[in-house]
Amino acid sequence: MPVFESSRKVQLFGSSLALTLPAMFVKANEVEKGSVMKVYYGLEGVLVACDVDEPDVLRKCLVEIIDKLENRVQKKRVG
């Protein structure tokens, strides 16, 4: 599973703030208007949005992402 990165600008939506989802994520996960997503966040500025219901599956996916991010950090240190 590759890990993608993109920037998103926070937008005003009514009286709330909103972020858009990347098109590739939307297509790959078949997200449609009205889809319900789980949102996990910490006060450290990390937010995860997913449609995975099983905690073990979510954990596995997050560990894969963390491992790939760690590889990127290591490559930047070497290069």
PyMOL commands that set and color helices and strands:
alter all, ss='L'
color gray80, all
select helices_A, chain A and resi 23-28+55-78
alter helices_A, ss='H'
color red, helices_A
select strands_A, chain A and resi 11-13+16-18+38-41+47-50
alter strands_A, ss='S'
color yellow, strands_A
deselect
rebuild
show_as cartoon
